[in-house]
Amino acid sequence: MFGPSPTAWIERLIRMPRSRRVYKPAMLLAALDAIDAGATAAHIPLDDLLDRFDDLLERSGLRGDTSKGFQPAYHLSDSGAPSSPVPFWSLRRGATAVHGLAKPGSNGALRRAADAVALLPPLAVEVETLDARQAVREAIYDLLERDGDPDCLALVRAHDVSYADVQADQQRLRERLLQPFRLDDPAPRRCLARREQRSRRRAFAAEVLDAYARACALCDLRIQWGDLVEAEAAHIKPHALDGADDVRNGLALCRTHHWSFDRGLWSATDAAVVQVVSPDVAAAQGAAADLGSLQPFRGRRLRPPTLAGARPHRDALAWHWRSLYRGAGGARAE
């Protein structure tokens, strides 16, 4: 159903109903940890899986939820249909798959019916290496962090060994707001080790989305469904071009307006007044353009962040206008 990438795990997780937001993500993290410890994707002992799940919830401060592992272990299986339209694993008893199992009423009942789980083949290939398993973990962390739910954040803090790095980077971003603005990052993210890149990316996204209350700075769209937040953190000067990880070099944008901003189809003056590429300019550049849905925003001001000191810096907006905006003479064509 899905290709071999962490996205497959996340899309399956999104499509599953979750009465408690942390149960299924915690169970999946426990399964990845069990494989790290020596289990195989084809045989993760159920006792180990349930124990790891309970331990993770206890470390998350969710002690009242322990000894409930039978619920996500069952619902993540192909026996859990229709609650598991895209299951992660099959329950096993010895060498035999357990299908059609009615929902058990306790951990003990589940253990009497099965002794292991086996990841389904499309997913098993995605966790064959340590790096691949870490990529899946990071995708789960991102999903949990987008929600901002206290239980979700508690789970990330308890499980993610690099969470302290993210918090430190968030603090650095807050301190940077008190310092003179630098458009170019003195330590570009692309030059850092992978763990440092990930930490800074997550910290930047968290601070920018918080500053704009998870709403698009152009159209005010704010959509949240469970763990999913539609808005994204956009760099005004891209980090790929050494743009600073600074909230003043960022905007919260819905996906459509993030995409069009990165491609220079609209920009804002240094006073945060929005401008959109006109049909005449598009025609002069030889582009078959339909920007009608952007035109109503022409002349509006960008939605300001909740903290005045986090407003987009005029130097960042001027750079985007000069270097990326297709309506300006100096913007380069794609």
Secondary structure as UniProt FT lines:
FT   HELIX           6..15
FT   TURN            21..22
FT   HELIX           23..36
FT   TURN            37..38
FT   TURN            41..42
FT   STRAND          43..45
FT   HELIX           46..59
FT   TURN            60..61
FT   HELIX           63..65
FT   TURN            66..67
FT   HELIX           70..75
FT   HELIX           78..80
FT   TURN            81..82
FT   STRAND          89..93
FT   TURN            94..95
FT   STRAND          96..98
FT   HELIX           107..113
FT   STRAND          116..119
FT   HELIX           121..124
FT   HELIX           125..127
FT   HELIX           130..147
FT   HELIX           150..159
FT   TURN            161..162
FT   HELIX           163..176
FT   TURN            177..178
FT   HELIX           189..191
FT   HELIX           194..211
FT   TURN            212..214
FT   TURN            217..219
FT   STRAND          224..225
FT   TURN            226..227
FT   STRAND          228..229
FT   STRAND          232..235
FT   HELIX           239..241
FT   HELIX           247..249
FT   STRAND          250..253
FT   HELIX           255..262
FT   TURN            263..264
FT   STRAND          266..268
FT   TURN            270..271
FT   STRAND          273..276
FT   HELIX           279..284
FT   TURN            285..286
FT   TURN            292..294
FT   HELIX           295..297
FT   TURN            298..299
FT   HELIX           308..310
FT   HELIX           314..323
FT   TURN            326..327
FT   TURN            329..330
//
